[in-house]
Amino acid sequence: MSNPTKNQAISKVIYEFKDASIPPTYHRSFKATLTDTQAHLIVDSYGDLITDTTTSISTERFNQVLQHLPPLTELPKHSQPIEPVSVGGTQHILSVYSGSNLIYSSPLLHHPNAQENLLNAIKACFHHFDDLLKLEGSI
């Protein structure tokens, strides 16, 4: 794990997947919010709520997610969570907090391996993640 400074412990990770412009039957976007005690997942299709669930997770599970963060020193720092900028394509956005302070918020454009490993670690926080999408196949 790469903390920006030794004094800023990571307390929350938010991973957002914005799906491409495809028919509503297949469109799924989600936001996973993780802390050292819980994982919250919201899944929608063009704003229509599909799933909203919260589950308890262990500190060890949260730490496994943190181990898969890309080096935070390489990500641009923003004072506010960023909004999706692409139109029509998928987007993966990572936001990292220390307490209530946003440390980093950035699309994961240049970290494809880190993106896949991080997504898999996040999926592991939810029992039957793909079933929560209520969609055949997976992202």
C-alpha positions, -999 to 999 in steps of 0.1 A, spaced: 0 0 0 13 35 -8 1 61 16 6 97 5 22 105 38 28 85 69 3 107 88 -27 100 65 -42 66 73 -67 55 46 -101 51 62 -124 49 31 -121 38 -5 -148 45 -31 -147 28 -64 -171 38 -91 -178 20 -123 -197 41 -149 -209 18 -177 -209 26 -214 -240 39 -232 -257 6 -239 -294 -5 -237 -308 -4 -202 -312 -41 -200 -274 -45 -200 -263 -12 -185 -250 -14 -150 -230 12 -131 -220 8 -95 -204 26 -65 -187 5 -39 -178 23 -6 -154 4 17 -142 11 52 -125 -12 77 -158 -25 90 -183 -24 61 -188 -25 23 -217 -6 7 -227 -13 -29 -252 7 -50 -259 -6 -85 -281 13 -110 -291 13 -146 -293 49 -159 -304 61 -124 -329 33 -117 -318 16 -85 -310 -21 -90 -292 -30 -57 -284 -11 -25 -267 -34 0 -243 -31 29 -223 -59 45 -198 -62 73 -162 -68 63 -131 -75 84 -102 -51 88 -81 -78 70 -104 -77 40 -102 -39 39 -64 -41 41 -64 -66 11 -83 -39 -9 -57 -13 2 -29 -35 -10 -43 -33 -45 -45 5 -47 -23 19 -74 6 41 -61 -13 71 -48 16 94 -54 10 88 -92 -26 98 -91 -37 135 -94 -51 150 -63 -85 167 -64 -102 187 -37 -136 173 -47 -145 139 -61 -143 141 -99 -172 136 -122 -171 112 -152 -156 130 -182 -160 104 -209 -192 102 -229 -203 68 -242 -174 47 -227 -168 30 -194 -150 47 -166 -135 35 -134 -130 62 -107 -111 58 -74 -115 81 -44 -95 77 -13 -101 93 21 -83 98 53 -110 105 79 -134 129 61 -106 144 40 -104 134 4 -68 124 -4 -72 114 -40 -98 112 -67 -89 101 -102 -101 79 -131 -80 48 -133 -69 53 -169 -32 45 -168 -34 16 -144 -52 -13 -162 -36 -41 -141 -41 -22 -108 -77 -15 -119 -84 -52 -125 -67 -63 -92 -84 -36 -72 -118 -44 -87 -114 -81 -79 -104 -73 -43 -135 -51 -40 -158 -78 -55 -145 -102 -29 -160 -80 -2 -195 -88 -14 -211 -123 -13 -220 -131 -50 -210 -97 -64 -221 -106 -99 -255 -117 -87 -260 -82 -71 -257 -67 -106 -288 -87 -116 -273 -91 -150 -261 -122 -170 -223 -121 -173 -200 -98 -153 -180 -67 -158 
